Amino acid sequence: MALKESLEKNGAFLFRYRGQLPLLFILFAIVIVILDDYSKIHQHPSVFLGVQCLGLFIVLLGHLIRFSIVGSRFAHTSGRNRHEQVAHQLNTKGWYSMVRHPLYFANFLIWLGITFYLFNPWLVLVMCLCYWLYYERIMYIEESFLIKQFGDEYLNWSRKVPAFFPAPRKYISAKNSFSWKSVFRNEYPSVLSTLCSLLLLTIIQRSAISRKIDLTWIDLFSAVGILFLGLASRFLKHRTTILEEN
């Protein structure tokens, strides 16, 4: 099989399951958390707390970027399709004037923040490597589709805009209205996924440090809150018209 065909095949598979495959990294992170040596935390508790706060800030920044993209995105573009490539018009304004794959950049920040939160530099390096190998193939298949769909229009735009890391000096306002309804309707699954991951990893890390199962009432209240938020969000989206656009 030619390299191009292999990349397209792998990219199509990873694109289709890009929402599920990251769960494998969570499982890997759980193993690392359990096996980690926590002597460094006892030696530098203030550094540990500072790095965790930095990690949470990076996670929040990633989600805020996702909110900004999804809330101002035009319909029928390539930003939120899950199972196949869909794009009836090309995004070139707003975040897409600074970077070709802003949602993947935001996802990277979220995962980077989670690994920072776990206070393991080797896990950060592994995450960056896996993310690069993983999303490089997804971006390849997406850009191949967009070249076929838009031809020179896409090629001319892609030559001016970096693929992954934003170039703020290239920013061009999208000049379309921002929709919190769109953000809530589309982004609550990713927010819930992040909250569940952080809660699970926090409990496992705390238990690994104390060498026993260490659950608190805050953990219980947090789990109930996440469950309530998930059920309420699904109800509002699927059983009401509150989140429908006018």
RORONU-25222 format. One record per residue: x, y, z of N, C-alpha, C, CB in turn; residue number from 1. Coordinates in steps of 0.05 Angstrom, whole numbers, always signed. Glycine has a CB too. Layout:
   n.px   n.py   n.pz  ca.px  ca.py  ca.pz   c.px   c.py   c.pz  cb.px  cb.py  cb.pz pos
      X      Y      Z      X      Y      Z      X      Y      Z      X      Y      Z NUM
...
//
This chain:
   n.px   n.py   n.pz  ca.px  ca.py  ca.pz   c.px   c.py   c.pz  cb.px  cb.py  cb.pz pos
    +17    -24     +0     +0     +0     +0    +18    +25     +0    -19     +0    +25   1
    +12    +44    -18    +27    +68    -19    +24    +85     +6    +19    +85    -44   2
    +44   +102    +11    +43   +118    +36    +19   +136    +36    +68   +135    +38   3
    +12   +148    +14    -12   +165    +12    -37   +150    +19    -14   +178    -15   4
    -40   +126     +8    -64   +110    +13    -65   +101    +43    -64    +85     -4   5
    -41    +95    +54    -40    +87    +82    -48   +110   +100    -12    +77    +89   6
    -38   +134    +94    -45   +157   +110    -75   +163   +109    -29   +182   +102   7
    -86   +161    +85   -115   +166    +81   -132   +146    +96   -122   +166    +51   8
   -124   +120    +94   -139    +99   +108   -137   +103   +138   -128    +71   +100   9
   -113   +107   +148   -110   +111   +177   -124   +137   +186    -80   +113   +184  10
   -122   +158   +170   -135   +183   +177   -165   +181   +178   -127   +205   +158  11
   -177   +166   +159   -206   +162   +158   -215   +147   +183   -214   +147   +133  12
   -200   +126   +191   -207   +111   +215   -205   +128   +240   -189    +86   +218  13
   -183   +143   +243   -180   +159   +267   -200   +182   +268   -151   +170   +268  14
   -207   +193   +244   -227   +214   +243   -254   +204   +253   -229   +225   +215  15
   -261   +180   +244   -287   +169   +252   -289   +164   +282   -293   +144   +236  16
   -267   +156   +294   -268   +148   +322   -251   +167   +339   -258   +120   +325  17
   -248   +192   +330   -231   +211   +345   -243   +218   +372   -227   +236   +328  18
   -269   +214   +376   -282   +219   +401   -279   +197   +421   -310   +225   +398  19
   -273   +173   +412   -271   +149   +430   -242   +141   +436   -286   +126   +418  20
   -225   +143   +416   -197   +133   +419   -182   +147   +441   -183   +136   +393  21
   -186   +173   +447   -172   +185   +469   -176   +171   +496   -179   +214   +471  22
   -198   +156   +498   -203   +141   +523   -180   +122   +529   -229   +126   +522  23
   -166   +112   +508   -143    +95   +512   -121   +109   +527   -133    +84   +485  24
   -118   +135   +521    -98   +151   +535   -105   +154   +565    -94   +178   +522  25
   -131   +158   +570   -139   +160   +598   -132   +134   +614   -170   +165   +600  26
   -137   +111   +601   -130    +86   +614   -100    +84   +618   -139    +62   +596  27
    -84    +93   +599    -55    +93   +602    -47   +112   +624    -42   +102   +575  28
    -60   +136   +626    -54   +155   +647    -60   +144   +674    -69   +181   +642  29
    -82   +128   +676    -89   +116   +702    -67    +97   +712   -116   +101   +700  30
    -56    +81   +693    -35    +63   +700    -10    +78   +710    -27    +45   +676  31
     -3   +100   +695    +20   +116   +703    +16   +129   +730    +25   +138   +682  32
     -8   +139   +735    -15   +151   +761    -11   +131   +784    -43   +162   +761  33
    -21   +107   +779    -19    +86   +800    +10    +79   +806    -34    +61   +792  34
    +27    +78   +785    +55    +69   +787    +74    +91   +794    +63    +55   +762  35
    +65   +116   +793    +83   +139   +796    +96   +140   +824    +68   +165   +791  36
   +120   +152   +825   +134   +156   +850   +127   +184   +860   +165   +153   +846  37
   +113   +186   +883   +102   +211   +892   +120   +224   +913    +75   +207   +903  38
   +145   +215   +915   +163   +227   +935   +168   +257   +928   +190   +212   +935  39
   +168   +263   +902   +173   +291   +893   +151   +309   +902   +176   +292   +863  40
   +126   +298   +905   +104   +315   +915   +108   +322   +944    +77   +301   +911  41
   +116   +303   +960   +121   +309   +988   +145   +328   +992   +127   +283  +1003  42
   +164   +327   +974   +187   +344   +976   +181   +373   +967   +210   +333   +960  43
   +163   +376   +948   +157   +402   +937   +127   +406   +934   +170   +406   +909  44
   +112   +407   +957    +83   +409   +956    +73   +435   +943    +72   +408   +984  45
    +88   +457   +946    +79   +483   +934    +82   +482   +904    +95   +506   +946  46
   +103   +469   +894   +107   +466   +866    +85   +448   +854   +136   +454   +859  47
    +79   +426   +868    +58   +408   +859    +32   +423   +856    +55   +385   +879  48
    +24   +439   +876     +0   +455   +875     +0   +475   +852     -5   +469   +902  49
    +23   +488   +849    +25   +508   +827    +22   +496   +800    +51   +522   +829  50
    +35   +472   +796    +33   +459   +770     +4   +449   +765    +52   +435   +769  51
     -9   +439   +786    -37   +431   +783    -55   +455   +775    -47   +418   +808  52
    -51   +478   +788    -67   +501   +781    -61   +510   +752    -60   +525   +801  53
    -36   +509   +744    -29   +515   +716    -43   +496   +697     +2   +514   +712  54
    -43   +470   +704    -57   +451   +687    -86   +457   +684    -53   +423   +699  55
   -100   +464   +707   -128   +470   +705   -133   +495   +689   -140   +474   +734  56
   -115   +515   +691   -118   +539   +675   -115   +532   +645    -96   +560   +683  57
    -97   +515   +638    -93   +507   +610   -118   +492   +599    -68   +490   +606  58
   -129   +475   +616   -153   +461   +609   -176   +481   +604   -162   +441   +631  59
   -179   +500   +622   -200   +520   +619   -196   +537   +593   -201   +539   +643  60
   -171   +544   +588   -165   +559   +564   -172   +543   +539   -135   +566   +563  61
   -166   +518   +539   -173   +501   +516   -203   +501   +511   -164   +473   +520  62
   -219   +498   +532   -248   +498   +529   -259   +525   +521   -261   +489   +556  63
   -247   +546   +531   -256   +573   +523   -251   +578   +493   -242   +595   +539  64
   -228   +568   +483   -223   +570   +455   -244   +554   +439   -195   +560   +448  65
   -250   +530   +448   -271   +514   +435   -297   +529   +435   -274   +486   +449  66
   -305   +541   +457   -330   +556   +459   -330   +579   +438   -334   +568   +487  67
   -307   +593   +436   -305   +615   +417   -308   +606   +389   -278   +629   +421  68
   -297   +583   +382   -298   +572   +355   -326   +563   +348   -278   +549   +351  69
   -337   +546   +366   -364   +534   +360   -386   +555   +361   -369   +511   +381  70
   -383   +574   +379   -404   +594   +382   -406   +614   +358   -400   +610   +406  71
   -384   +617   +343   -384   +636   +321   -381   +622   +294   -362   +656   +325  72
   -382   +595   +294   -378   +580   +269   -403   +581   +252   -371   +551   +275  73
   -399   +584   +225   -421   +582   +206   -430   +553   +204   -412   +593   +179  74
   -455   +549   +197   -466   +523   +194   -455   +509   +169   -497   +523   +193  75
   -455   +483   +169   -447   +466   +146   -418   +470   +138   -465   +473   +122  76
   -401   +474   +159   -373   +474   +154   -360   +450   +167   -360   +501   +165  77
   -334   +448   +166   -320   +424   +173   -313   +422   +203   -296   +420   +157  78
   -324   +440   +219   -315   +441   +247   -325   +420   +266   -322   +467   +258  79
   -350   +410   +262   -361   +393   +283   -372   +366   +272   -384   +408   +296  80
   -368   +360   +247   -377   +334   +236   -362   +312   +249   -375   +333   +206  81
   -376   +289   +253   -364   +268   +269   -357   +243   +253   -382   +260   +291  82
   -375   +235   +235   -372   +209   +222   -361   +210   +194   -399   +195   +222  83
   -364   +232   +181   -353   +235   +154   -347   +265   +149   -373   +224   +133  84
   -332   +270   +127   -324   +297   +121   -348   +312   +109   -301   +297   +101  85
   -354   +335   +121   -376   +351   +111   -367   +380   +111   -402   +348   +129  86
   -370   +394    +88   -363   +422    +87   -375   +434    +62   -332   +426    +86  87
   -395   +452    +66   -407   +465    +43   -396   +493    +39   -437   +467    +47  88
   -381   +503    +58   -367   +528    +55   -342   +527    +72   -385   +552    +64  89
   -323   +544    +66   -297   +544    +78   -295   +565   +100   -275   +547    +57  90
   -287   +557   +124   -282   +575   +146   -254   +588   +141   -282   +561   +173  91
   -254   +615   +139   -229   +629   +136   -227   +654   +154   -225   +638   +107  92
   -247   +659   +171   -247   +682   +188   -247   +673   +217   -272   +699   +182  93
   -244   +693   +235   -243   +686   +264   -218   +669   +270   -269   +671   +272  94
   -222   +648   +285   -200   +630   +292   -188   +618   +267   -209   +608   +311  95
   -204   +613   +246   -194   +601   +222   -177   +619   +205   -217   +590   +206  96
   -176   +645   +213   -157   +663   +199   -129   +661   +212   -168   +692   +200  97
   -128   +649   +236   -102   +646   +250    -90   +618   +248   -106   +654   +279  98
   -107   +598   +245    -98   +570   +245   -118   +553   +231    -93   +560   +275  99
   -109   +533   +216   -126   +517   +200   -142   +496   +216   -110   +502   +178 100
   -132   +488   +239   -145   +468   +255   -148   +478   +284   -130   +441   +254 101
   -164   +499   +289   -165   +510   +316   -177   +492   +337   -181   +536   +315 102
   -197   +475   +329   -208   +457   +349   -188   +436   +358   -232   +443   +336 103
   -171   +427   +341   -150   +408   +349   -129   +421   +366   -137   +395   +324 104
   -124   +447   +361   -105   +461   +378   -118   +464   +406    -99   +489   +367 105
   -144   +470   +407   -158   +472   +433   -158   +446   +448   -186   +482   +429 106
   -162   +424   +433   -161   +397   +445   -134   +391   +457   -169   +376   +425 107
   -113   +400   +442    -86   +396   +452    -82   +410   +479    -65   +406   +431 108
    -92   +434   +481    -89   +449   +506   -103   +434   +529   -100   +477   +503 109
   -127   +423   +523   -142   +409   +544   -126   +384   +554   -169   +400   +533 110
   -115   +369   +534   -100   +345   +542    -73   +353   +555    -95   +328   +517 111
    -61   +374   +546    -36   +384   +558    -42   +392   +587    -24   +407   +542 112
    -64   +406   +592    -71   +414   +619    -76   +391   +637    -95   +432   +618 113
    -89   +370   +627    -95   +346   +643    -69   +333   +651   -113   +327   +628 114
    -50   +330   +632    -25   +317   +639     -7   +334   +657     -9   +311   +613 115
     -9   +361   +655     +5   +378   +674     -7   +374   +702     +2   +408   +665 116
    -33   +372   +703    -47   +368   +728    -37   +343   +743    -77   +367   +724 117
    -29   +322   +728    -20   +297   +740     +9   +299   +749    -23   +275   +720 118
    +23   +320   +743    +50   +326   +754    +70   +304   +746    +49   +329   +784 119
    +69   +296   +721    +87   +275   +711    +99   +285   +684    +73   +248   +708 120
   +124   +294   +683   +135   +305   +658   +137   +284   +636   +163   +316   +664 121
   +142   +258   +643   +143   +238   +623   +116   +234   +610   +153   +212   +635 122
    +95   +236   +626    +68   +233   +614    +62   +256   +595    +47   +232   +637 123
    +72   +280   +602    +69   +303   +584    +82   +297   +557    +80   +329   +596 124
   +106   +287   +557   +121   +281   +533   +107   +259   +516   +149   +272   +539 125
    +97   +238   +530    +83   +217   +516    +57   +228   +503    +76   +194   +535 126
    +43   +245   +518    +18   +256   +507    +24   +273   +482     +4   +274   +528 127
    +44   +289   +483    +51   +306   +460    +58   +289   +436    +74   +325   +467 128
    +73   +268   +440    +81   +250   +418    +57   +236   +406   +102   +230   +427 129
    +40   +225   +424    +16   +210   +415     -3   +229   +400     +2   +197   +438 130
     -6   +254   +411    -24   +273   +399    -15   +280   +371    -26   +298   +416 131
    +11   +284   +368    +23   +291   +342    +18   +268   +322    +53   +296   +345 132
    +24   +244   +329    +20   +221   +311    -10   +217   +305    +32   +196   +324 133
    -26   +221   +325    -55   +216   +322    -69   +237   +304    -68   +217   +350 134
    -65   +263   +311    -79   +283   +297    -66   +291   +271    -82   +308   +314 135
    -41   +285   +267    -28   +291   +241    -43   +276   +219     +2   +282   +242 136
    -51   +251   +224    -65   +235   +204    -93   +244   +200    -65   +206   +213 137
   -106   +253   +222   -133   +264   +219   -132   +290   +203   -145   +269   +247 138
   -113   +307   +208   -111   +332   +193   -104   +327   +164    -89   +350   +206 139
    -89   +306   +159    -82   +299   +131   -107   +292   +115    -62   +276   +130 140
   -124   +275   +127   -148   +266   +113   -168   +289   +110   -161   +243   +127 141
   -170   +306   +130   -187   +330   +128   -178   +349   +106   -189   +344   +155 142
   -152   +354   +105   -142   +373    +85   -144   +361    +57   -114   +381    +91 143
   -141   +335    +54   -144   +322    +28   -173   +326    +18   -137   +292    +30 144
   -192   +323    +37   -220   +327    +30   -226   +356    +21   -239   +319    +53 145
   -215   +375    +37   -220   +403    +32   -207   +412     +6   -210   +420    +55 146
   -184   +401     -1   -172   +407    -27   -190   +398    -50   -144   +394    -29 147
   -201   +374    -47   -219   +364    -68   -245   +380    -69   -226   +334    -63 148
   -254   +389    -45   -279   +404    -44   -277   +433    -54   -290   +404    -16 149
   -255   +446    -47   -253   +475    -53   -230   +483    -71   -250   +489    -27 150
   -212   +464    -77   -191   +468    -97   -173   +492    -90   -203   +473   -123 151
   -169   +510   -109   -150   +532   -105   -158   +551    -82   -149   +548   -131 152
   -184   +553    -77   -193   +570    -54   -181   +560    -28   -224   +570    -52 153
   -181   +534    -24   -169   +523     +0   -138   +525     -1   -178   +493     +4 154
   -127   +518    -23    -97   +519    -26    -86   +547    -21    -88   +509    -53 155
    -99   +567    -32    -90   +595    -28    -92   +603     +1   -107   +614    -45 156
   -114   +595    +15   -118   +601    +43    -98   +586    +60   -147   +595    +52 157
    -93   +560    +54    -76   +544    +71    -47   +552    +69    -78   +515    +62 158
    -39   +565    +47    -11   +575    +45     -6   +598    +63     -5   +582    +16 159
    -27   +612    +71    -24   +636    +88    -28   +631   +117    -44   +657    +79 160
    -40   +608   +124    -48   +603   +152    -34   +578   +162    -79   +599   +154 161
    -22   +579   +186     -8   +555   +197    -28   +533   +203     +7   +563   +222 162
    -18   +508   +203    -36   +485   +207    -45   +482   +236    -22   +461   +198 163
    -28   +487   +255    -35   +479   +283    -32   +501   +303    -18   +456   +291 164
     -9   +515   +304     -5   +536   +324    -14   +562   +313    +25   +537   +332 165
    -32   +576   +327    -44   +601   +317    -24   +623   +312    -65   +611   +336 166
    -29   +640   +292    -14   +664   +287    -32   +688   +292     -2   +664   +258 167
    -33   +699   +316    -52   +720   +323    -51   +744   +304    -48   +729   +351 168
    -27   +751   +293    -25   +774   +276    -41   +772   +250     +4   +780   +270 169
    -49   +747   +244    -65   +743   +219    -95   +744   +224    -58   +715   +208 170
   -103   +751   +248   -132   +750   +255   -149   +768   +238   -135   +757   +285 171
   -171   +757   +228   -192   +772   +214   -218   +766   +227   -192   +764   +183 172
   -233   +787   +235   -258   +783   +249   -278   +768   +232   -270   +810   +257 173
   -293   +750   +245   -313   +734   +230   -338   +750   +224   -320   +709   +246 174
   -344   +770   +241   -367   +788   +237   -393   +773   +236   -363   +804   +212 175
   -395   +751   +249   -421   +738   +252   -427   +735   +282   -421   +710   +238 176
   -453   +733   +288   -462   +734   +316   -453   +709   +331   -492   +736   +317 177
   -448   +713   +357   -439   +691   +374   -464   +678   +386   -419   +700   +396 178
   -465   +652   +387   -488   +637   +397   -481   +620   +421   -501   +620   +375 179
   -490   +628   +445   -485   +611   +469   -502   +585   +467   -493   +626   +494 180
   -525   +586   +452   -541   +562   +448   -525   +541   +433   -567   +569   +433 181
   -511   +550   +413   -494   +531   +397   -472   +519   +414   -482   +545   +373 182
   -460   +536   +431   -439   +527   +449   -450   +506   +468   -427   +550   +465 183
   -472   +512   +481   -483   +493   +501   -492   +467   +487   -506   +506   +515 184
   -505   +470   +464   -515   +446   +450   -493   +427   +441   -532   +455   +426 185
   -471   +439   +432   -449   +422   +421   -427   +416   +440   -438   +437   +397 186
   -422   +432   +460   -398   +429   +476   -402   +416   +503   -387   +456   +481 187
   -427   +411   +512   -430   +399   +538   -418   +371   +540   -459   +397   +545 188
   -418   +355   +518   -404   +328   +521   -374   +331   +526   -409   +312   +495 189
   -361   +349   +513   -332   +352   +517   -326   +363   +545   -319   +370   +496 190
   -343   +381   +555   -339   +391   +582   -344   +369   +603   -358   +415   +588 191
   -365   +353   +599   -370   +331   +617   -347   +311   +617   -396   +317   +610 192
   -337   +305   +593   -315   +286   +590   -290   +296   +606   -308   +282   +561 193
   -284   +321   +604   -261   +333   +618   -266   +331   +648   -256   +361   +610 194
   -290   +339   +657   -296   +338   +686   -294   +310   +697   -323   +349   +691 195
   -305   +290   +682   -303   +262   +691   -274   +253   +692   -320   +244   +672 196
   -259   +260   +672   -230   +251   +671   -215   +263   +695   -217   +260   +645 197
   -219   +289   +700   -205   +302   +722   -213   +290   +749   -210   +332   +722 198
   -239   +285   +753   -248   +274   +778   -237   +246   +782   -279   +273   +779 199
   -238   +229   +762   -228   +202   +764   -198   +202   +769   -234   +187   +738 200
   -183   +218   +755   -154   +218   +758   -146   +230   +785   -141   +235   +735 201
   -162   +250   +795   -156   +261   +821   -159   +240   +843   -175   +285   +826 202
   -181   +225   +842   -186   +204   +862   -164   +183   +861   -214   +191   +857 203
   -157   +174   +837   -136   +154   +834   -109   +164   +844   -135   +144   +805 204
   -103   +189   +837    -77   +200   +845    -76   +203   +876    -72   +227   +832 205
    -97   +213   +888    -98   +216   +917    -96   +189   +931   -124   +231   +925 206
   -110   +169   +920   -108   +142   +931    -80   +130   +928   -129   +124   +918 207
    -67   +136   +906    -40   +126   +901    -21   +139   +921    -31   +131   +872 208
    -24   +165   +926     -7   +179   +945    -10   +168   +973    -13   +209   +944 209
    -35   +164   +982    -40   +154  +1009    -39   +124  +1011    -67   +164  +1018 210
    -36   +110   +988    -34    +81   +988    -58    +67   +999     -9    +72  +1003 211
    -82    +80   +995   -107    +67  +1002   -129    +82   +986   -112    +69  +1033 212
   -152    +69   +984   -175    +82   +970   -183   +106   +986   -199    +62   +966 213
   -181   +130   +974   -185   +155   +988   -207   +171   +974   -158   +171   +989 214
   -231   +168   +984   -254   +182   +973   -264   +203   +993   -277   +163   +966 215
   -273   +225   +984   -283   +246  +1001   -312   +254   +993   -265   +271  +1000 216
   -325   +269  +1011   -352   +278  +1005   -352   +297   +981   -364   +292  +1029 217
   -330   +312   +978   -327   +330   +954   -328   +313   +929   -301   +346   +956 218
   -315   +290   +929   -316   +272   +905   -344   +264   +899   -298   +247   +910 219
   -359   +256   +920   -387   +248   +917   -404   +270   +906   -398   +237   +943 220
   -402   +294   +918   -418   +317   +908   -410   +324   +880   -413   +341   +927 221
   -384   +322   +873   -375   +329   +846   -387   +309   +826   -344   +328   +845 222
   -387   +283   +833   -398   +263   +815   -427   +267   +811   -393   +235   +826 223
   -442   +273   +832   -471   +279   +830   -476   +303   +813   -484   +282   +858 224
   -459   +324   +817   -462   +348   +801   -457   +344   +771   -443   +370   +811 225
   -437   +328   +765   -431   +321   +737   -453   +305   +724   -404   +306   +735 226
   -464   +286   +740   -486   +270   +730   -511   +287   +725   -493   +247   +750 227
   -517   +305   +744   -540   +323   +740   -536   +341   +716   -544   +340   +765 228
   -512   +352   +713   -506   +369   +690   -510   +354   +664   -478   +381   +692 229
   -501   +329   +663   -503   +314   +638   -532   +308   +632   -488   +288   +641 230
   -548   +299   +652   -576   +292   +647   -592   +317   +639   -588   +279   +672 231
   -587   +339   +653   -601   +364   +647   -594   +374   +619   -594   +386   +667 232
   -569   +372   +611   -560   +381   +584   -573   +364   +563   -530   +380   +582 233
   -574   +338   +566   -586   +320   +546   -616   +326   +544   -582   +291   +554 234
   -629   +331   +567   -657   +337   +567   -663   +363   +552   -668   +339   +596 235
   -647   +384   +558   -651   +409   +544   -647   +407   +514   -633   +430   +556 236
   -627   +391   +506   -621   +388   +478   -641   +371   +463   -593   +376   +475 237
   -649   +349   +474   -665   +329   +460   -695   +330   +466   -655   +302   +466 238
   -703   +343   +488   -731   +343   +496   -744   +370   +497   -734   +330   +523 239
   -729   +391   +492   -740   +418   +491   -730   +433   +466   -732   +433   +517 240
   -741   +457   +463   -732   +474   +440   -716   +498   +450   -757   +483   +424 241
   -708   +497   +475   -694   +520   +487   -668   +526   +472   -688   +515   +517 242
   -654   +505   +464   -628   +509   +451   -629   +511   +421   -609   +486   +459 243
   -653   +511   +410   -655   +514   +381   -651   +543   +373   -683   +504   +371 244
   -638   +546   +350   -632   +573   +340   -658   +585   +328   -609   +573   +319 245
   -661   +611   +331   -684   +624   +319   -683   +626   +289   -688   +652   +331 246
//
